Amino acid sequence: MNGFTSEQILELRAGKASWDIKINALAKLSSAIAQRKGINVATELQEFYDAGFNKGNLVDLVLLIADKVVMNYLHNITAVPVDFPEAVALQKKS
């Protein structure tokens, strides 16, 4: 829906975007924030700023991550059926 290929979507879900430096910085920081709960993300944050993002963009990103967390909690509590196709499982890192 957003113009990404299936392969790009899988890559984004894995926290990277090899085809675009700016999207890569965004994906890496998003993943780092979500996985580490905002702790020890200085390297990814600097890459985000170096790619041209600003503090306002950071606020937007954190709010988007928070929205996804809240919606996941809400879904887990209410068990409302999902009305879109289930995402393909990612390969686990070895």
Secondary structure, DSSP 8 states (H G I E B T S, - for coil): --S--HHHHHHHHTT--TT-HHHHHHHHHHHHHHHHTTSS-HHHHHHHHHTT--HHHHHHHHHHHHHHHHHHHHHHHH-----S----------
